[in-house]
Amino acid sequence: MKSRDRRLQREKQTIRKMARIYCKAHHTTKEGLCLECRALLIYVQERMDSCPYQEGKPACSGCPVHCHKPAMRENIRQIMRYSGPRMLLRHPLLTLLHFLDGIKAKLAPEKRKQTGKPYL
């Protein structure tokens, strides 16, 4: 598996974990996700799969193209605001890797100018 494929899979895993933390705290499900959170997660994963930057995909927060509908973006933002700080304690490695992806995304435009290669 290529590094970008691993990163996309890790990004999907991170959003799944964040959605679970949020759903468990805000909705009445005991196992898994509620229907609303499950639908949002499916939507996000489909959007990640159809991202126009597949090979050079930055973290969504640093992306120049907004693939999500405004209402969905707001829902995702709420989940991330709530779950982000809690991820540090529950999933520290995923949190660290997500943070590093964000740093790479900010550095990527400069690197692309120098090398002509996409962000990986």
Buried (B, 14 or more C-beta within 10 A) or exposed (E): EEEBEEBBEBBBBBBBBBBBBBBBEBEEBEEEBBEEBBEBBEBBBEBBEEBEEEEBBBBBEBBEEEBBEEEBBEBBEEBBEBBBEBBEEEBEEBBEBBBEBBEBBEEBEEBEEEEEEBBE
